[in-house]
């Protein structure tokens, strides 16, 4: 966890995690780790595993997230920091970004639906025999709202999007579901909620885009 970062600090932290970070650099960035009950200072540098997941919780606007200094960092710049290179320890590995921030000031009004939602559809994987990959392969970005729109945050309970992500990951990972199925369920749950503001009831529609080439299943530790 990196808390209350300026734009420059966010850029530096992202570049650090895109490489194989050293302990001293991470300590300088005041990176903390979850030890099972709370966040504590790092005692050793973490090593990249089979996948990389980055959560950004902040204010934002169209295509950007905000640092505590009010400066904007483009979401495209966040993901491009992790593009595949011959030197990158994350090349060929899935990189997931969960973005909780407004993407504009518009709100989504409620609309009556005349058709029931279909159940989760299955996705077929298309194998590749090439030894090279595109630079922007293996990304998944799940944003709390579509472009131009406001992201709801309950004053007491916090982000409805992050609440749903946590809940669906806990339940879906136990069933060994792939990440796309889990996050589609987040979309359905958040879209089903309604919040009443001064000008009336509003909705929220999260957005997923990805360039994943393989199924991604997160298996919880015993």
C-alpha positions in Angstrom: 0.0 0.0 0.0 1.1 3.5 -0.9 -1.0 6.1 0.9 -1.8 9.7 -0.1 0.5 10.0 -3.1 1.1 13.0 -5.3 1.1 12.5 -9.1 4.9 12.3 -9.1 4.9 9.8 -6.2 2.4 7.6 -8.0 4.5 7.6 -11.2 7.6 6.7 -9.2 5.8 3.9 -7.3 4.3 2.4 -10.5 7.7 2.5 -12.3 9.2 0.8 -9.2 6.7 -2.0 -9.2 7.0 -2.5 -13.0 10.6 -3.5 -12.4 12.0 -5.8 -9.7 12.0 -3.4 -6.8 14.7 -3.2 -4.2 13.9 -2.9 -0.5 15.6 0.5 0.0 13.6 2.1 -2.9 10.3 0.7 -1.6 11.1 1.9 2.0 11.9 5.4 0.6 8.4 5.3 -1.1 6.9 4.3 2.3 5.4 1.2 0.9 3.6 -1.0 3.4 2.5 -4.6 3.3 -0.5 -6.5 4.7 0.6 -8.9 7.4 -2.7 -10.7 8.0 -4.3 -8.2 10.4 -2.8 -4.8 9.5 -0.5 -2.9 7.3 3.2 -2.7 8.4 6.5 -1.5 7.1 8.3 -3.7 4.6 10.9 -6.0 6.0 12.0 -7.5 2.7 11.3 -6.7 -1.0 8.4 -8.6 -2.5 9.0 -10.7 -5.5 6.7 -10.8 -8.6 4.6 -13.9 -8.8 2.3 -15.3 -11.5 0.1 -12.1 -11.7 0.2 -8.4 -10.8 -2.8 -6.6 -9.3 -2.9 -2.9 -8.7 -5.8 -1.0 -7.0 -6.0 2.8 -7.3 -8.5 4.5 -5.1 -8.7 8.3 -5.6 -10.6 11.2 -7.1 -10.5 11.5 -10.8 -11.9 12.8 -14.1 -12.2 11.7 -17.7 -9.4 9.2 -18.3 -7.4 10.3 -15.2 -6.9 9.8 -11.5 -5.8 12.5 -9.1 -2.9 12.8 -6.7 -3.2 14.4 -3.4 -1.7 17.5 -5.0 -4.6 17.8 -7.4 -2.4 16.8 -10.4 -3.8 14.3 -12.8 -2.3 11.0 -13.9 -3.7 9.4 -17.0 -5.0 5.8 -16.6 -3.3 4.9 -19.9 0.0 6.1 -18.5 -0.6 3.8 -15.5 -1.0 0.7 -17.7 1.6 1.6 -20.2 4.2 1.7 -17.4 3.8 -2.1 -17.3 4.0 -2.8 -21.1 6.0 -5.9 -22.0 9.7 -5.5 -22.5 12.5 -8.1 -22.8 13.7 -6.9 -19.3 10.3 -6.7 -17.5 9.7 -9.4 -14.9 6.0 -9.1 -15.7 6.1 -9.8 -19.5 3.6 -12.5 -20.4 1.9 -12.3 -17.0 -1.6 -10.9 -16.4 -1.7 -7.4 -15.0 -5.0 -6.3 -13.4 -5.9 -2.7 -12.5 -8.9 -1.9 -10.4 -9.6 1.8 -10.6 -12.0 3.5 -8.1 -12.4 7.1 -9.1 -14.9 9.4 -10.8 -14.5 9.7 -14.6 -16.5 12.9 -14.9 -19.3 14.8 -13.2 -22.3 13.3 -14.9 -24.6 10.9 -13.1 -26.4 8.0 -14.7 -30.2 8.1 -14.2 -32.3 5.0 -13.7 -33.9 3.5 -16.8 -36.5 0.8 -16.8 -35.3 -2.5 -18.4 -37.7 -4.4 -20.6 -35.4 -7.5 -21.0 -34.0 -9.7 -18.3 -30.2 -10.0 -17.9 -28.7 -13.2 -19.3 -26.5 -15.4 -17.1 -22.7 -15.2 -17.3 -21.5 -16.4 -20.7 -18.5 -18.5 -21.2 -15.4 -17.4 -23.1 -13.3 -19.5 -25.4 -9.6 -19.1 -25.2 -7.7 -18.8 -28.5 -4.2 -20.3 -28.2 -1.1 -18.8 -29.8 2.0 -20.6 -31.1 4.1 -17.4 -31.4 7.1 -16.8 -29.1 6.5 -13.0 -29.1 3.6 -11.0 -27.7 2.3 -7.5 -28.3 3.4 -4.8 -25.8 -0.1 -4.3 -24.5 -1.0 -7.9 -24.1 -2.2 -9.4 -20.8 -3.9 -6.3 -19.3 -7.2 -6.1 -17.5 -8.6 -2.8 -16.3 -11.8 -2.6 -14.3 -13.0 1.0 -13.7 -15.7 1.8 -11.1 -17.6 3.8 -13.7 -17.8 4.5 -17.5 -16.2 7.6 -19.0 -17.7 11.0 -18.1 -19.6 9.7 -15.1 -19.5 10.0 -11.3 -18.6 7.1 -9.1 -20.8 6.6 -6.1 -19.3 6.5 -2.6 -21.4 6.0 0.5 -20.3 8.4 3.2 -20.3 5.6 5.8 -19.5 2.4 3.9 -17.3 3.8 1.2 -17.1 2.8 -2.5 -19.9 0.5 -3.6 -17.6 -0.7 -6.4 -14.7 -1.8 -4.1 -17.2 -3.4 -1.7 -18.6 -5.5 -4.5 -15.1 -6.4 -5.9 -14.0 -7.6 -2.4 -17.2 -9.6 -1.9 -17.2 -11.2 -5.4 -13.5 -12.1 -5.2 -13.9 -13.8 -1.9 -16.8 -15.9 -3.2 -15.6 -16.4 -6.8 -12.0 -17.4 -6.0 -13.2 -20.1 -3.7 -15.1 -21.6 -6.6 -12.0 -21.2 -8.8 -13.9 -18.9 -11.3 -11.9 -17.0 -13.8 -11.4 -13.2 -13.1 -13.7 -12.1 -16.0 -16.6 -14.1 -14.6 -16.1 -12.6 -11.2 -15.8 -9.0 -12.4 -18.8 -9.3 -14.7 -20.7 -10.2 -11.5 -19.4 -7.0 -10.0 -20.8 -5.1 -12.9 -24.2 -6.7 -12.5 -24.3 -6.1 -8.7 -23.2 -2.5 -8.9 -25.5 -1.7 -11.8 -28.4 -3.2 -9.7 -27.8 -0.7 -6.9 -29.5 2.6 -6.8 -28.6 5.8 -4.8 -30.9 8.7 -4.3 -29.3 12.1 -4.7 -30.9 15.6 -4.5 -32.1 15.5 -8.1 -33.4 11.9 -7.9 -32.2 8.2 -8.1 -29.0 7.5 -10.0 -27.2 4.4 -11.2 -23.5 3.4 -11.7 -22.1 1.2 -14.4 -18.5 -0.1 -14.0 -16.5 -0.8 -17.1 -14.1 -3.6 -18.0 -11.6 -3.8 -20.8 -8.9 -6.4 -21.3 -6.2 -7.8 -23.6 -5.9 -11.1 -21.7 -4.7 -14.0 -23.8 -5.4 -16.7 -21.2 -7.8 -17.6 -18.4 -6.9 -16.0 -15.1 -7.9 -17.8 -12.0 -6.8 -16.5 -8.6 -6.4 -19.4 -6.1 -6.6 -18.4 -2.4 -4.0 -19.8 -0.1 -5.0 -22.3 2.5 
